[in-house]
């Protein structure tokens, strides 16, 4: 299996209490999000876990002098890592490599954290987890937040053994061994990289534990952006299946169907949506009268993904070139 090795250094045992590195990419720091970087840093400064055992790493574009100066003046207790490759995943990778803690956590500049965020991470690792993923939801009350919680985050859940098969890159933590040995596929600039890496780690035997007590609130996107993300999801079904050399993704098995692959993949996801609506309705705050709406929304979303996937098969570079993917 080809996981993308970075370093062979690892430690199999944690100190007590272990040092926790929290790496934050600043790709979206200047986007005008409702949840701002200063707010996130303030929440990390107010953690219930000992402050001397928390290392906060900010990954900043080396040309972003304004942000660097602001961080140095207002948050001198943070550690800045400058990068030239200012892609979303490029920043994530540098944060993972720079982390000196026994645990390396990743979150975003537009994600609000609970006061016991770090404490809950540590508890799971001390109980034997290799990786820990938390519950992510868009800002409560934001327009269409409930709708896109289903499509963006509901797939992150525990199986009957308490383990997850996926994680969101804005709420995940790795043991030092995993963080320093493995990385996101460098061919993937944004979405999809976390999904592929999670499946690779599962296939390699690592335990990814899902803990809903590690709750992260992600800044809400507008409808146009969300719909573009669904187009991108359809594109990625085709693209990721081509990168999945070891067949760890469920969608890869449909690749042999050619032009029908996106249709079968979307049908698979639609059935999964129905399962989630039925089993996790309360967790997603879906009332019984709202169920028909979410079923229709799933049909629409999966149809958009199907169309994008079919287009990608016929014109592999069209969407990537148009939207800079």
C-alpha positions in Angstrom: 0.0 0.0 0.0 1.4 3.4 -0.9 0.9 5.8 1.9 2.9 9.0 1.6 5.7 8.6 4.1 7.2 11.7 5.6 9.4 10.6 8.4 10.3 7.4 10.2 10.5 9.0 13.6 7.8 7.8 16.0 7.0 7.3 19.6 4.8 4.5 20.8 4.1 5.8 24.3 2.8 9.2 25.5 4.1 11.2 28.3 1.7 12.0 31.0 0.2 14.5 30.3 1.2 14.3 26.6 2.2 17.4 24.6 -0.5 18.2 22.0 0.3 20.1 18.8 -2.7 21.9 17.2 -1.9 23.0 13.7 -4.1 25.6 12.0 -3.8 26.4 8.3 -4.6 30.0 7.5 -5.8 29.3 3.9 -9.2 30.9 4.8 -8.1 33.3 7.5 -8.7 36.4 5.3 -12.0 35.2 3.9 -14.3 37.3 6.1 -15.7 34.3 7.8 -18.0 34.8 10.8 -15.8 32.5 12.9 -12.4 34.2 12.8 -8.9 33.1 13.6 -8.6 35.3 16.6 -11.7 33.6 18.1 -10.2 30.1 17.5 -6.9 31.1 19.1 -8.8 32.5 22.1 -10.6 29.2 22.5 -7.3 27.3 22.4 -6.0 29.7 25.1 -9.0 28.8 27.3 -8.7 25.0 27.1 -9.2 22.9 30.2 -6.0 21.1 29.3 -2.7 22.4 30.8 -1.6 25.3 28.6 2.1 24.3 28.8 1.2 21.1 27.1 -0.5 22.7 24.1 1.6 23.8 21.1 -0.3 26.0 18.7 1.1 26.1 15.1 -0.1 28.5 12.5 0.8 27.8 8.9 1.0 31.0 7.0 1.9 31.9 3.4 5.4 33.5 3.5 4.1 36.4 1.5 1.3 37.2 4.0 3.3 39.8 6.0 0.2 41.5 7.4 -1.1 38.3 9.0 2.3 37.3 10.3 2.8 40.6 12.0 -0.6 40.5 13.5 0.0 37.1 15.0 3.4 38.0 16.3 1.9 41.1 18.1 -1.3 39.7 19.4 -0.6 36.0 19.9 3.2 35.7 20.6 2.6 32.3 22.3 1.9 30.6 19.0 4.4 29.1 16.7 4.4 30.3 13.0 5.4 28.1 10.1 5.9 29.8 6.8 5.2 28.0 3.6 5.5 28.7 -0.1 3.0 26.1 -1.2 -0.2 27.8 0.0 -2.7 25.2 -1.0 -5.2 24.0 1.6 -3.7 20.5 1.9 -0.1 21.8 1.4 -0.6 23.9 4.6 -2.1 20.9 6.4 0.9 18.7 5.6 3.4 21.3 6.8 1.4 21.6 10.1 1.5 17.8 10.5 5.3 17.7 9.9 6.0 20.7 12.2 4.1 19.3 15.2 6.4 18.2 18.0 3.7 16.8 20.2 2.8 13.2 21.0 -0.6 14.1 19.4 -1.0 16.3 16.4 -4.4 17.8 15.8 -5.6 19.6 12.7 -8.3 22.3 12.5 -9.2 25.3 10.4 -9.0 29.1 11.0 -12.8 29.2 10.7 -13.8 26.5 13.2 -15.0 27.1 16.7 -13.7 24.7 19.4 -15.1 23.7 22.8 -13.2 24.4 25.9 -12.6 20.6 26.5 -11.5 20.0 22.9 -7.9 19.1 23.7 -8.8 17.2 26.9 -11.2 15.0 25.0 -8.6 14.3 22.3 -6.1 13.2 24.9 -8.6 10.9 26.7 -9.2 9.0 23.4 -5.5 8.6 22.7 -4.8 7.4 26.2 -7.6 4.8 25.7 -5.7 3.4 22.7 -6.7 5.4 19.6 -4.3 5.9 16.8 -6.4 8.7 15.3 -9.4 10.6 16.7 -12.1 12.4 14.7 -14.6 14.8 16.1 -18.2 15.8 15.2 -18.4 18.8 12.8 -21.5 20.8 12.1 -22.0 24.1 10.3 -23.0 27.2 12.4 -26.4 26.4 14.0 -29.2 28.5 12.5 -27.3 29.4 9.4 -29.2 29.1 6.1 -29.1 25.6 4.8 -26.7 24.5 7.6 -28.9 21.5 8.5 -29.2 20.5 4.8 -25.5 20.4 4.2 -24.6 18.9 7.5 -26.0 15.8 5.9 -23.9 15.9 2.8 -20.7 17.3 4.2 -20.3 15.7 7.7 -22.9 12.9 8.3 -20.6 10.3 6.8 -18.2 10.8 9.7 -19.6 8.4 12.3 -18.8 5.4 14.3 -19.4 1.8 13.2 -20.7 -0.8 15.7 -17.2 -1.1 17.1 -16.8 2.6 17.7 -14.4 3.2 14.8 -14.7 5.6 11.9 -13.9 5.0 8.3 -13.6 8.7 7.4 -12.7 12.0 9.0 -13.0 15.7 8.3 -9.6 17.4 8.0 -10.8 20.3 10.2 -11.5 18.0 13.2 -8.9 15.2 13.3 -5.9 14.3 15.4 -3.2 11.8 14.8 -0.7 10.0 17.0 2.8 11.3 16.4 3.6 8.1 14.5 0.8 8.6 12.0 1.4 12.4 11.7 5.1 12.0 10.9 4.9 9.0 8.8 1.9 9.6 6.6 0.4 12.4 4.7 -2.3 13.5 2.3 -1.8 12.6 -1.3 0.1 15.6 -2.8 -1.9 15.3 -6.0 -5.1 16.4 -4.2 -5.2 20.1 -3.5 -8.5 20.3 -1.5 -11.4 18.0 -0.9 -11.1 14.3 -1.1 -7.6 14.0 0.4 -8.9 13.3 3.9 -11.4 10.7 2.7 -8.6 8.8 0.8 -6.1 9.0 3.7 -8.7 7.8 6.2 -9.4 4.7 4.1 -5.7 4.1 3.6 -5.1 4.3 7.4 -8.0 1.9 8.1 -6.6 -0.5 5.6 -3.2 -0.3 7.3 -4.8 -1.3 10.6 -4.9 2.0 12.4 -7.8 2.7 14.8 -9.7 5.9 14.0 -12.0 6.6 16.9 -15.1 8.9 16.5 -16.0 11.0 19.5 -19.0 13.3 19.2 -17.9 15.1 22.4 -15.1 16.6 20.3 -17.5 19.0 18.8 -16.4 21.6 16.2 -18.6 24.3 14.6 -17.5 25.1 11.1 -18.3 28.5 9.6 -21.3 28.2 7.2 -20.9 28.6 3.5 -23.4 30.2 1.2 -25.6 28.2 -1.1 -23.6 28.9 -4.3 -20.4 27.6 -2.7 -22.1 24.5 -1.3 -23.5 23.6 -4.7 -20.1 24.1 -6.3 -18.7 21.7 -3.6 -21.2 19.1 -4.8 -20.1 19.6 -8.3 -16.6 19.1 -7.1 -17.6 16.0 -5.2 -18.9 14.4 -8.4 -15.6 15.3 -10.1 -13.7 13.7 -7.2 -15.6 10.4 -7.4 -13.9 9.9 -10.8 -10.6 11.5 -9.9 -10.1 9.7 -6.5 -11.0 6.4 -8.0 -8.1 6.8 -10.5 -5.7 7.6 -7.6 -6.9 4.8 -5.4 -4.3 2.2 -6.5 -5.1 -0.1 -3.6 -8.9 -0.1 -4.0 -9.6 1.2 -0.5 -12.5 3.5 -1.5 -16.0 2.0 -1.9 -16.4 4.1 -5.1 -13.4 2.6 -6.8 -15.2 -0.7 -7.4 -17.6 1.1 -9.8 -14.7 2.4 -12.0 -14.9 -0.7 -14.3 -18.5 0.3 -15.2 -17.1 3.2 -17.3 -19.7 5.9 -18.0 -22.2 4.3 -15.6 -19.7 4.5 -12.7 -20.9 8.0 -11.4 -24.5 6.8 -11.5 -23.8 3.7 -9.4 -21.6 5.7 -7.0 -24.3 8.3 -6.5 -27.0 5.6 -6.0 -24.7 4.1 -3.3 -24.5 7.5 -1.7 -28.2 8.1 -1.9 -28.9 4.8 -0.2 -26.4 5.9 2.5 -28.2 9.2 2.9 -31.5 7.3 3.5 -29.8 5.2 6.1 -28.3 8.2 7.9 -31.7 10.1 7.8 -33.3 7.1 9.4 -30.6 6.2 12.0 -29.0 9.6 12.8 -32.1 11.9 12.4 -31.9 13.3 15.9 -28.2 13.9 15.8 -28.7 15.8 12.6 -31.6 17.7 14.1 -34.0 16.4 11.4 -37.6 16.4 12.5 -40.1 13.8 11.1 -41.9 16.4 9.0 -38.6 17.4 7.4 -37.7 13.9 6.2 -39.4 14.3 2.7 -37.4 17.5 2.2 -34.1 15.8 3.0 -34.9 12.9 0.7 -35.6 15.3 -2.2 -32.5 17.2 -1.3 -30.5 14.0 -1.5 -31.9 13.2 -5.0 -31.0 16.7 -6.2 -27.5 16.6 -4.7 -26.6 13.1 -5.9 -27.9 14.0 -9.4 -25.6 17.0 -9.5 -22.7 14.8 -8.5 -23.7 12.2 -11.2 -23.7 14.9 -13.9 -20.3 16.2 -12.8 -18.9 12.7 -12.7 -20.1 11.8 -16.2 -18.7 15.1 -17.5 -15.4 14.3 -16.0 -15.3 11.0 -17.7 -15.9 12.6 -21.1 -13.8 15.7 -20.4 -11.3 14.8 -17.6 -9.8 18.3 -17.3 -12.9 20.5 -18.0 -14.0 21.1 -14.4 -10.5 21.2 -13.0 -9.4 23.8 -15.5 -12.6 25.9 -15.2 -12.5 26.1 -11.4 -8.8 25.8 -10.8 -9.0 22.4 -9.1 
